[in-house]
Amino acid sequence: MLKHNARIGKVTQVSLANVKTNAKKPRYSPTIVPKAVARIRQDIKSWNRALQLTKIEDNPKWYLYHQLLDEIGLDALLTSQYKNRLLKALKEPIILKKPNGEVDQEQTNILNNAVFTNDINTHILDSIYKAHSLIELSFNDEGVLQVELIPRANVDPKFGAVYPDYTDDKKILYRETTEYGTWLLEFGKKNDYGLFNAAIPHVLFKRFAQSCWSELCEIYGIPPRYMKTNTQDPTMVKRAEKMMTDMGAAAWFIIDESESFEFAKGVSTSGDVYKNLINLCNNEMSLLMSGAVIGQDTQNGSRSKDESAQDMLQTLID
């Protein structure tokens, strides 16, 4: 297995034959209190509030920040770039060597074929994007090694604390426990918020542009209708309502014969301003995750451009 022998992120090889499989149960994962999370509209104000909550001197909380990261994870392009880089990195084989430089083929085969290896490496790589990963190792009743991620919303990596209920101040200082470094492994850099932190404003602005563009499409695609009638006569009003309802799904309203209605004259646009903002946000996220814009700009794209972008991505993976 992989044994953690430093404060954050450093691992060394330990022979799997020396691990006792006497069903060691998880201790900290079951203490986490499940919480119902309400989805609300996120903006830059939400981002600033989440960051401020992590910088409190006593009992900083990270749950708002990681809830925001979960929200931006719904963006299709960001998810695609993240998965592209993650899966390519996980595909790289593990090679263990003996002190004399010779490849330890037996241990190498065990690690490459073990499910827990992929789980641990996934959480190690996720610490690059989400700032931190704290995992707990245990054995099930069949003696198979299990990997459990302590929810990031309940972890404070600054002071090394786990909050069973992140809305409460009761905490467990996991770096002072006997399991730390053996059954509790920690990965990440100190005072780092991860790559996703830089992607938050681009996802929020992109979502705003998409919302505005969809409203523009609704206005231009199905303009509202109005009808003039004698609004003092209930029979005439009911007849007008039935006519407008039967004519289609566009928005409609009824005004009196003595009233007038005019459409406001706005800036005529086909949505280019929103399209440009969305493209800018997509390109910024690609540069952040892959170091280049890969396969998106079809108008100015070329084979040589994509090949150089793939080379940059491979450099990050290596």
N, C-alpha and C positions, 0 to 999 in steps of 0.2 A: 504494500500500500504506500501512499504518500504521507510522510510524517512532517508536520510543521514544526520547525525548530527555531523560528525567529518571530519577531513581533508581527510582521505583516509580510505574507507572500512568499517566504523562502521555504523550499521543500527539499528533502533529501530522500534517497531510496532506502527502504527497509524491506527485508525479505518477507514475502507473504507467508512463508512456511512458519515464521515465528509468531504469527497472529493467532491468538486463541479465539475460537469461534463459539464461545459459551454464551451466546445470545445476550449481548450487551444492549440494553434498551435505551432509547433516547431519553434525555433528562430535561432538556430545555425546550425542544420543539413543542411538546404537549402543553407547556405553560402559556403559550400564546393565546390570547383571547380573540376569537373571530369577531370581526366588526363589519357592519353593513355600511357600505360607502355610497353616498348619494352623488350622482353625476350632475355637475353644475357647469355653467359656461365658464371657461378659463380664459384669462387675459393676462397682460403684463403685470397688472396689480396682483393677481394671484401668485405669479412667479416671484415677485419681490417679497410678498408676505411669507411664502414658503421658505425662501432663503433667509429671511430675518429670523424665522423660528429656529433654524439650525445654528444660529450664531448667539443664542442666549447663553450667558455664562453658566447658569445653573440649570441643569436638566434640559439641554437642547433637544428639540423634537424634530424628527425627519419625516413624519408620516404625510404631511402636506406635500413635501417635495416629491416623495416617491409616488404619491397618488397622481401628481402632475405628470411624472414620467410615464406612468401607466396610461394616462390619457393621451399623451402625444404618441405613444406606441401604436395608436389606432391609425396613424397616418400611413398610407400604403407605401409611399416611396421610402420613408424612413425605415419601415419594417423590411422592405426589400433590400435596402443597402445593408442593414444590420444583419439580416439572415445570410446575405451573400458573403459577407466577410466572416461571419461566425462559422458557417458550414465549411467554408474553404479551410479555415484554420483547424477545425476539428478533424478534417480529413487527413491532416499531416500525421504520419506515423510517429510513435514514440520509440526512441532508441536508448536503452540503458547500457552503460559501459562499466566494466570492472575497473579497479584502480590502475591496472596495467594497460588500460586502453582497449582491451578486448571487449567485443559486444557480448553482453550477457543475454544470450538468445532465449533462455527459459523465462527469465523475468520479463524480457521484452514482449514475448508472446502472451504471457499472462496479462500484462497491462493492456496490450492492444486489443485483447479479446474480452476484457472485463467491461461490464456495463457501468460500474461505478467510475471507471476512468473517464468515460465520456461525460458523466454527470459532473465530476469534479472540475474537469477542464472547461466545461460550459460556464460554471460559476466563476472560475478564474477569469475567463474572458469577459464575462458580464461585468466584472469589477472595473474594466476599462470604460464601459459605457455608463454604468450606473453607480460609479464611485466606490462601491464596497460590496463584499460578499462574505457572509459569516455562515459556515456550514457545520452541521453536526453529523458525525459518523456513528453508526450503530449496527448491530447485527440482528437480523430477524430470527425466527425460531428455526429456520433451515440453515442458519449459519452463513447467510449471504450478506455481504456488506451493503448497507443502505446509506444513501446520502440525502440529507434533509437541509434545505435552505431555510435559515431563520429569516422570516419576512423582514425585508430592509426597512419597512415602515416602523418596526419595533426595535431597531438597532441604532445606537448612537456610536459611530466609530471614533468620534473625537475623544470621549472619555471611557470608551470600552464598556458600554452599558446596554443591557437588553431590558426593554420594558414589556412585561407580559401584557399590559394594557397601555397602549401608547398615549391615551388621554390621562393616565395617572402618572404620578411621580415615583411610584414603587419600581425599583430597578434591581437588576442582577449585574454585578461587575464581573463580566465573563473572563477578563484577562487575569483576574486573581483566583480563578478556580483551578482545581487540579487537572481538569480535562483540557484546559487550554493548551494548544500545541500538539495534542494527540487525538482527542475526539472532537474538539472544537478547532476548526481551521479558519483563519482570517486572511482575506486577500484584498488588496487595494493600496492606494497611496494616501499618505497623510494630507489632510486639507485639500482633497481633490473631489470635485463634484461630478466627474465623468464627462464623456463626450456628449451625452444626451442633453446636458445642461446648456451647451452652446446651440443645440438644435431647437430648444424650446421656443424662442421668439420666432424662428422661421416657420415652425409648425402653426403657431398661433396666428401669425400674419397670413399664412396660406389659407387657413380655415376661414379667416375673416374675408379674404378676397373671394373664396368660393361661395360664401354666403351671399355677399353682395352681387356676385355674378348671377347666382341662381335667381335672385329677386329681379335683376335686370331682364333675364330670360322670361320670367313670368309676366313682366309688364309689357315687353315687346312682343312676346309670343301670343298672349291672350289679353288684349287691352280690355279695360272695363267698359260696360255698356250702360246707358241711361235712357230713361223713357219719360216723356212729359205727359201728364194727364191731370185731371181734376182731382187733387188730393183731398178735397172736401167731400167727395162722393165715395163712400166705402165700396160700392159695387164696382166703380171704375178702378179703384186701387187694387181690389182682389183680382180683377180681370188682367190688369197690368202685371201683377206679381206672377200669375199663372203663365202669361205669355213669356216673360223673361226667364222663368224657371225652365220652361219647355224648350227654349232656344239654345241651350248649351250650358257649359260649366263655368263660363267666364263670370267675373264679378259684375254685379249690376246694382243699380239704385234707381229710384223713382223720384222725380221732382215735379213741382207744380207747373202748370202751363205758363204762369206769370214769372217763373224763375228761369235763370239761365245758367249754363255750365260750360266751362272751357278747360281744355287740357293745358297745364303749364308747359311753357317752352323751356326744355332743359338742353343740356349739351348732348348732341346726337353722337352716340358711340355704339360700337358693336361689342364692347367689352374688352378692348385691347389693353386698357389700363389694368384690368384685373388679371388678364392673361400674362402680362409682363411681370406683375408682382408674383404670381404663382410660379412662373418659370424661374424668377430670381431665387425664390425660396427653395425650389427643387434643386437648383444648381448649388446653392450654399450647403444644403444637406448632403449632397453627393460629395462635394469637396471635403466636408467634415468627416464623413464615414469612409470614403474610398480614396481620398486624395486627388480625385479627378472626376469629371463628369463622364459617366460611362453609359453609352447607348441611349441617351435621352434627347440630345439636340440633333434630331434627324435632319433638320434643315441644313445645318453646317457640319454635320458629322462626316467622318470618313473612316476607312479601315485603319489607316496608320494612326489616327487619333485614338480610336478605340483600343488598338493594340498597346499604345503607350500608356493609356489609362489602366489597362489590365496589368501591365508591368508595375505600375505604381501600387495598385491594390495588392499584388503578390508581395511586394516589398514590405508593406504593412503587415501582411499575414506572417511572413518570415520573421 
